[in-house]
Amino acid sequence: MILVTVGTEQYPFNSLMDWIGLLMREGILNEEVFIQYGASTDLPDNVRIGKLIPEAQFKRLIEQSSAVIAHCGEGSALLLEEFDKPYILVPRTAKFHEHVDDHQLEMAEDLENQGVAIARSPADLAKFLKLITIPHNSLTFAEDRDLCEYLSDRYSSEKYDQIMLVCSSGGHFKGMRGLSQYWHKFNKRSWITFKTGTTQTELKNEKAFWAYSPTNRNLLNLVRNLLLAIKVLQEERPSLIVSTGAGVAVPFLIVAKYLCKSKIIFVESKTRIRDLSLSAKLLRSWKVLDLLIVRAQEIADLYPESVYIPTGNEQEPSKFGLRDVQITNFNDTVLISTPPNILSTESRKLKEDFTQLCQEGENFRKIILDMSKTEFIDSSGLGALISCLNVLRQSDLQLGKPEPTELVLWSVNPQVLSLLKMTKMDRVFSIEVSARTNRLASSNHQRSLDRPHRISIFLYRLYQSLIDIPILCAIAYGMYFFYPAIELDPALPLHPSVRSFPKRLIDILGALAGLSITALIFIPIAIAIKLESRGSVLFKQSRAGIMSKPFGIWKFRSMVKNAEMLKQKVVNEITDSTDGKSDSDSGKFFKNSNDPRITKVGKLLRKTSLDEFPQFWNILVGDMSLIGTRPPTFAEIGLYEIENEYTDEKLTEWSRLDVRPGLSGLWQVSGRSTVRSFEEVIGFDLTYKQNWSLKYDLWLIWQTVAVLLKRNNGAV
């Protein structure tokens, strides 16, 4: 039996319930499951359940289980340490309305460094169930000697005759018990805490008052605790109050400060490692605290008036854990974890590992890509996903499988998901929505200077909320017109040209000027095209824009009506490499200087580049830029290879898509159709990407005009 517990009944934990249901549906979790669900409302099917379980019965359930999955609370961790059972902790997050803040996410990092197994995604739970014997160090919530010595020196029992200890149950109570070396010196002492099996047992010889629980979002209990505080403190009149935290302490400390004039000591939890708890912040802002003790240097730096006392439990991070497991098999399912960033180098490694897995010939029903750790992918990363899908389909054909192997993405974070949606790849891959992840983005702490501005985040969310609403979507379209990057999550570290507002202003002005000229030449060009051949005046073709986002590029038609059907009969003069060998079937890039499909009018239009003037509309609506990389067709990028390396940074062919495509660019002013190597084409685009600046764009605009005015400009 697997025991799942979510701790106190006042917080829901529906994301964990979704994970358990998902693992059961996939056959990864096939044991009997008992869930102590608390306030959770979305429970999986075919499980045994209980809401409020007496402590004795709960301990019996632990003894009967083969493993325990618990919420990441201090009390849960300490209780589970008493049993010889494998366990894993799952942190709640404020993002899913499971807690008031992300304290459990921060605590998870600290516990993981102590060797405790932590699950931040359903894939982590799956690995735990597969590798259920992962060793870990025992937690150390023992006697807090350094803090006891500090308190004894500053607030000795000789100066203060009566002490009151205020805390909640669970980890806060254990923390207070760790200070027994200090408070045992006071002959007059009393307790205020929650009534549980543990507190009743350990305080049977102490004077204790039982507070009302739960306190979170419970106005009735808040009032009851306030009345209890007034009653108890008028009777006890303690000269000193020590609290180890939680919301229950707030009314008692306020009454003690302003009614009894007591000295108030607040000891922040050891597991608060980045910021104060809400209770401490409230008490601090209301000037209630005489002494604030914190256990992390980062918090001490934020609050200079606090006293920092190390926990004494600092140790090197555990060198082994779930984070080191990259590939895990479950019968006919295999799970592959992707790296934090999928850029050029990581893309090649991902495809290499995926290809090796498929070549082993095992009959997998499903392959799961766990993307819970992945915070960012660029165009090469998107290319790696497509390459993995192509490799899988080829493997299925070779093995003669009657049904294709399913490829599913788990725990896709919002930034990566925004890219998949923009490029329409969310329609290509199966994305498991219930596999959402509880994880703090590590890059947020490492690149604090690169965090997006709050205004950028607000505008992005506003755009996302308006784009699908009738009538109001016009506001979103207006936002996109002036700033096309608004559709991309501001947390994504994109190429700087993509978010350059001055570049967009230049594009708008240039597009308006170009469309004015297009309007003047449209009628004579349309008449000439119609007189020579049947078909439409304008030609629209699907191209890959930024990050391979599809868009329709417009041109004046320069070929015969059925040109696409005749393409296979025309020799491709562009080669895949500089060895000079032509490969007409390569498809990565197609050119023929004497293409028989081009009409007489079309040759003139191409020679003068007038066929490209309708693309000013693509620039105006934000699909293209005046200057950028060449916009490839999807037939071309479908043949891109992750393995090929370009420039000293070892970029891939997909890397050219990191920049918004342009009407002109370095390739157009460096020989245009005289270029006969695909490597040269890629080289020009990647050079532009690496050297981009507004000054460089203006120079290329000038060079484009100069090239067009030349009699022999290299156009076909």
N, C-alpha and C positions, 0 to 999 in steps of 0.2 A: 504494500500500500504506500502511496505517496501522499504525504500530508502537506496541504497548502494552508497557510495562515496569514491573514492580513492585519493582525493585531487589533488595536482598539476599535470599537464599533463606530466611532464618530467620523472616520474617514472612509470613503469608498476606494476601491482599487479595481476598477473595471478593466483597465488595460491588462493587468495580470490575469483576470478572468478570461479576457480575449486570447491571451497567449496560451493558457491551459487548453481552451477549446480548440485552438489551432493545432497544437501538438497532438491532441487526441484525434482530430480529423485526419491528420497526416500519418497516423500510426506510429509516431515517434514516442508518444506516451501511451502505453498499452496496459499499464497496471491499474488497479483500483485506485481511485482518487477520493480523498476526503478533504473538503474545503471548509475552513472556518472563515466565513465570508464577511463578517462585520457589517458595514453599511453598503457593500457592493450590491449592485442591482442587476448586472448583466452576467448571469451565471451559466456555465457550460452545461450541456446535457449529460446524463448518465454518470453523475457523480453523487457521492454522499455529502450532505451539507450540515452545518451547524452554525448558529450565529453567536450566541453567548455561551461559552463553554467553561464550566468551573475549572479551576487550575489543576485540581487532582485528576480530573478526567482528561484534561489537555495533556498532562504529562504521560498518562497511559497511552494516548494516541501517538505521542512521539515514540514511546517504547515499541509500539506495534508497527510503526512505519519503517520502510527501508530507506527513505530519504525525506527531507523536509525542505519545502520551499516557503520562505517567510519574507515578510516585508522588512525593509532595512531599518529597524528600530533598535536602539541600544538594549532595551529590555529583551527583545527577541533574541538578539545575538548572545547576550549573557545567559539567558535561560537555556539556549541550545548547546552552549558550551558544557553544560552539566551532563549531557548525554553523548554516548559514543555513536552518533548518527551522522552520516554525511548531510550537510545542509548548505543551502545557497540563499543569499539575501537579494531581494529585488527592491530597489528604491522607488518610492513614490515621487511624483513630480507635480509642481503647481500647474504646469502646462496642461495637464489633463484633469485639473481640479481635484487632485487626490491629496493635497496638502496645502498649507498656507504659504509655504515657500519651498525652495529646492534644497532644504537642509539635508534630506536623505541622500540626494545626489552627491553633495559634498562629503557627507559622512562615508558614502560608499567608496570614494577614492581613498580615504584614510584607512578604512578597514581592508580594502584590497591590498594596500601596501603592507598590512600586517599578515597577509596570506589568506584572508577570508575570500571564499568564492562569491563573486558578485555577478548578477545577471542584469544587463541593461537592454536586452532584446530577447525575443523568443529563441533565437539561435543559441544564445548563451545558455538558456535552460536546456535546450536540446543537447548541447555538448556536455553539460553537467550530468544529464541522465545517461549519456553514453560513457562518460569517464567519471563514474560516480565515486571513485576512490581517490580523487584529487586531495593530496595532503595540505594541511594548513597549520600555521602556528596558532597557539591558543591566545585568545584575547587577554589583555592585561588591564583590567579595571580594579586593581587591588588598592591597597592602602596608599593614599596620596601624601607621602611624607613631606615633600618639599612645601606643599601648600599648607599642611598642618603646622609646620614649623613657622611659616610666614605669619599665619593667623595668630599663633600663640604669642609671637613677639609683638604684634601690633594690637591685637584685641585679646588680652589675656583674661583668664578666669578671675584674676585678682582685681581687675578693674571693673568687670561686668559680672553682676551676681546671677543673672538669669538669662538664658538663651532660648530662642525658639527656632526650630528647624522647619523650613517650608519647602516642599517639593512635590512633584507628582509621583506616580508609581513608575515602575520599569527602570530605564536607565538613569533617570534623575534620582530615583531613590537609591540605586546602587552607588551613584556618585556621592550622595550624602553619607552613605555607609562607609565610603572610602575615607571620610573625614573624621571617623570615630576617634582617632588618636587625639584630635583637637577637642571635639565637643564632649567627650567623656570626662574632661576635666571640670565641667560645670555640674555642680550638684543639683541646681534647679534648671531643668530643661523640659521642653515639651515639643511635640511634633504636630504638624499639619500636613496631611497627605491623603491619597485616595485609599479606600478600603479594598484590599485584595487579599488573597490567600497568603502571599509572601509578606506583605506589610503587617498583616495581623500576627503572623508567626514571629517575625523578627522584632516587633514592637510590643510584644505581650508584657514586657516588664517596663515599658516606657509610658509616659503620659501622652496620649495621642488623641487628636481631634480629626474626624474624617470629613474631608471636603466632598463637595458634590461633583460627580462626573457624569457625562463629558462636559467640557467647558467650551470647546470650539463650536462657534456658531450656535450656541445655546444660551439665549438671553435669560431664560428662567434660572438656570444653574449659576449664571454670573451674578444675578441678584441674590440668590440663596447664599452663595459664597461670600458676597459682600456683607450680608446680614450676619453670617457666621463669624466673619472677621471682626466686626464691631463687638459682638458678644464675647468671643474668646479673648480678644486683646484687652478689653476692659477688665476682664477677670485676671488674666495672666500678667499684664503690664511688663513684658520682657524688655530688658535694657538693650538687648542685642538680637538681631534677626539675621540668620544665614539662610540663603536660598540657593538651590542648584537648578532653578529654572522651571519652565513650562508656564502656560497661561494661568494655571490655578494660583500661582504666586502673586499675580498682579494685584488683586483687591486686598489681600492680606498685607502686602508690603506698603501699599498706599495708606491703609488705615494705621499701620504701625508707625509710619513716618509722621503723619500729620495729627494723629490722635494721641499716640503714646510717646512721640518724640524719640523713638528707638533708633539706634544705629543700624543701618541696613547694608548688609554685605551680599552682593550677588555674584555667584561663581558660575560663569558661562560653561556650558557643556564642553567636554573634551572633543566632541565630534563636530563642533562648530569651528571650521578651519578657515573660512573666508569672510564671514560677516556675522554680526550679532543676530541673535534670535529676535523675533518680534517682541517678545516679552521684555527683553533687555533694552530694546530701542525705545519702547513706550516708557519704561521706568526711568531711563536716562533722560528722555526729553521732558519728563515731568519733575525732574530734579529730586527724585526719590532716593537715589543711591548715594551712599557715603563711600562705598568702595566697589569698583567693578573689576573683577578678575577674569582675564581671558587666557586661553590655553594655546593660542596660535599667534605667531609673530605677525602674520598678515593682518589680523584683526587689530592687534596692538598698534600697528602703523596707521590704521584708519582712525583709531580713537586714542589719541595721545594721553588722555586723562586716565586710561585704564592701566591696570598692573598686569604685566605679562609674566606668568609662571609656567614654564614648560611642563608637559605631562610626564616627562621622564621615560616615555615609551617609544621615543623616536628610534627608527631602525631602517635599514636599507629595504627598498621595495622588494617584494617577492619576485624571484626570477622565473617562476613558473605559474601558470594559471590558464584560465580559459582563453585569455588574449593570445596565447601562443598556439592554440589549436586552429589550423587553417582549413583543413578538410576533414569531414566526419561522415561516415556512412551509417545509414539506418535502413537495413534490409534493401529495399529497392529505391531508396532515396539517398542522395548525397548532398551535403551542405558545404559550400565554399565561402569563406569569409574574404571580403575585399579589403584592400588597404585604406588608410585614412584619406589619401588623395590618389586619384587615378589620373596621372599625367603620362607623359611619353614613356618613361622607363617602366612605370607600374603597369601601363597598358600592355606592353610587350610581355611582361612577366605573367599577367593575368591570362592572356591568350595562350601563352606557353603551357601554363599549368592546366588550363581548361582543355587544350588539345591533347596533352598527355593523358588526362583523365578519360577522354573519349576514346583514345587509341587503345586503352586497356581492355576494351571490348566487353565490359560488364553490362548486364542488362538492367540499366537504371530506368525506373518509371518517371522520375522527376529529378531535376538538378536545381537546387536552391542557391541563389547568390545572396548571401547575407551582407547587406550594405550598411549595417548599423554603425560601423566605425567610419564610413566614408563621408567626409564633409564636403568634398569638392571633386568634380570631374571636369576636364576640359574636352575639347573636340576629340582628342586622342582617346580619352576615356569612353566617350560615346562610340567611337569607332571600335574600341575593344569589345564593348557589349554586342555590337552588330557582328563583329568577327566571331565571337563565341557562339552566337546563334547560328551563323553560317556553318561553323565547324560541327555543331551538333546536328544540323540537318544533313550534312554530308555523311556523318557517322551513321545516322539512322538509315540512310540509303544503302551504305555499304553493308550494314548488318541485316538489312532486309526487314526492319521492324514494321509490323502491320500498323502500329500507331506511333506517331512521333513522340519523342521524349519531351516532356514539358520543362520549360525553363521559366523559373519564377524568381522575382526580385522581392526580397524581404527587407523591411526596416529602411526604406528609402527616405532620407531626411528631406525636409521641405525645400532646401536649396537645390538638391539634385533632382527632386521631383519637378520643380519649376522648369528645369532644363528639358526634362523628358517630355513634359507637356508642351512646351514651346516648339520642340522639334517634332511633335506628334509621335514620338517613340513610346509614349505611354499606351498607344494603340497596338504597338508591335509586341511589347513584353507584357506578361502577366505580373501585376503588382499586387502583392497581398497587403490590403489596407489594415488588417487587424494586427499586423506585425510592427506596429509603431514602436519606437525605441525610447527608453528613458536614459538619456545620455546628455551630459553637459559637453558642449563643443570645446575640446581642449584648446583649439586655436584661439578662442575668445580670450583666454588668459595669456596666451603667448604673444598675440598680436593686438594688444590693447589699442595701439595707435591706429590700427587698420580697421577698427570697428566702424560699421556704417553709422552715419549720423542719424539721430532720432527722426529728423525731418524726412530723410530718405526712406527710412522704414515706414513712417506714417504714410507717405505718398504711395509707396509700393502697395501697402495694404489697402489703401483707399482705391487704387486702380483695380486691384484684384476683386474688391467687393462690388465695384460699379460695373465692371465689364460685362457681366451677364444679366444686368437689370435693364429692362426696356426703358427707353427714353433717357434714363440716367447714364446709360452706356455712352451717350454722346460726350459726356464729361471725360470718361476714360479715353475715348478716341482722341479728344483734344489733348490730353496729357501725353498720349503716345505720339501724336504728331510732332509736338515740340521736343519730346525726349523719348525716343523709341526704347531706350534702356530701361524705362519704367517697368517693362514686363519681366525684367530679370531681378531676382532676389538681390537686394543690395549687399547681402553678406557674401555673395560670390566674388572672389578675386579675379575679375575679368581683365582682358587687355585694356589699357587705359583709353584707347581710342573709342571703345564702345560707349563709355560714359562721359565722353568729352562734349560738353554743351556748346562750346565755341565751334567745334567741328560740325555739330548739327546745324548751327546757324549758318555756317558757310554752305552746307548742303542745301538748306532751304532757299537761300538767296540764289545759289547757282542753279537749282532746279527751276525756280520761277523764271530766271533769265532764259534757261534752255527751253522751257515749255513755250515761252513767248516766240522764240525762233521756230520751234516745231509747229506752232499754229500758223505761221506765215508760209511754211514750205509744205504743209500737210496736203493741201488740195492738189498742187501740181504733181507731187510724188504719188498720191493716190491714183490720179488719172493715168500716169505713166505705168504704174504697176498693173492696173486693170486692163489697159490696152494691150499689154504684152502677154499676160497669162491669166487664167481663171484662178479664182481664190480670193481670200480676204486681203485687205490692205495691211492689216497688222497681224503679226505672228506672236503668239504667246507660248512660252515654254516653261515647264517646271524646272526651277533651279534650286540649289542648296545655298541658303544664306548663312548668317552667323550661326555657328554651332550646328550647321546642317538644317536650320529652320527652312522649311519649304516655302517658296513664293513663286509667283508667275512673272517672268521677265518679258517685257514688251519690246518688239522691234518692228520696223517696216519689213514686210516679207520680201526676201531677196532670192528665194528659191521657188521651184515649181511646187504645185499643190501637194503632191504625194512624195515630198523629199525624204521623209523619214523612212518610208518603205523602200526607197532606192539606195539608202545609205550603205547597206551591206555590199553593194556592187562597186563602191568607190574605195580606192586605196587610201589608207591612212598614212600620211607622210610624217606624222609625229611618232617618235620612238619612245620606248619606256626607259631607255638609258642612253648614255653618250657613246655607246659602242657602234652607233650608226645602223644597227639592224632594225628595220621597220617591222612592226607587228600590228597589222591592221585589225586584229581581233582583240587587242588589248583594251581599247575603249576608254582608257583613263583620260585621253585627250585626243580630239580628232581635228585634223586640218588637211586640206588638199588644195594646192594653189590653183589647180585647173578643174575644180569640182564641176562636173557636167550638169549638176542640178541647179546651179546658179543661173538666173536669167540675165539678159543683157542689162536690164535696168538694175538688177541686183548687183552686178559687178560694179556699176557706177556708184550705187549707194554704199557698197562696202569700201570702194576705193576712197570715197570722201568721208566715210564713217557716218553718213547721214542715216543709215539703217538703225543706228543705235540711239537716235535722238528721242524716241518714245520712252527710253529708259529714264529720262528725267522725271517721268511720273513715278517710277519705282523709287527714285531718290526722294521725291517730295513726300511720299507716304511712309518712308522710313525703312523700306526693304533693302535699299542700297545706299551707298555713299558716293560722292563725286570721285573720291580717291579711295582705293582699297585693293583687295585681292580679286582675282578673276572668279566670277561665280560659276562653279562647275555644275554639270547635270548630275542627277542621281545615278544614272548609269555609270558615270565616271567614278563617283565616290564609292559606289558599290564594289569597285575593284581595288580600292586603296588597300595597302598592306601595312599593318602595324609594324612589321619587322624592319622596313626600310628606314634608314636614318639620314637626316639632313642637318647641316650646320654643326658647329662645335657642341651645341646643346642637345644634339641627337634627337631633334624633333621628328615627328612622323608626317606622313602626307596629310593626315587629318588636321595637323596643327595650323594649316593655312585657313581653316574655318573659324579660328578664334577671333578673326577680324571680320568686320562687316564687309561684304563684297562691294566693289566699286565700279563705276562706269569706266574709269581709267585707273592706271596704276603703274608700278615700275615695269611690269612686263610690257604694257602698251607703249611705253616710251623707250624701250630698249630693244627694238627690232620687230616687235609685233609678230607678224606672220612669218618672218624670216627665221624665227626660233623653231627648231625641229627636234628638240629633246624634251621629254616630259620632266626630266630632272631639272632642266633649265627653268621651265615654267614654275616648278615648285620652289626652286632657289630664289627666283625673283619675288615670289609672294612671301616667303619666309624672311627675306631680307627687309622687305617693307614692314613686316610685323615687328622685327627687332629694332628697326631704326625710326619707327614712327614718331612724329611730332607735328604740331600745327605748321611750323615753318617748312618741314619736309613736304606736307600736303600742298602748301601754296606753291612750292617749287615744282612739284609734279603737275599741278594744274597748269602752270606756265609752260612746262615742257610739253604737255599734251597739246596745247594750242600751237606751239611751235612745230611739233611733229605733223599735225593736221595740215598746216600751211605748206609743208614740203611737197614737192611734186612726186617724189618717190618716198612715200612714208611707210612702206612695208605692209600695207593693208592688202587683204585678199578680197 
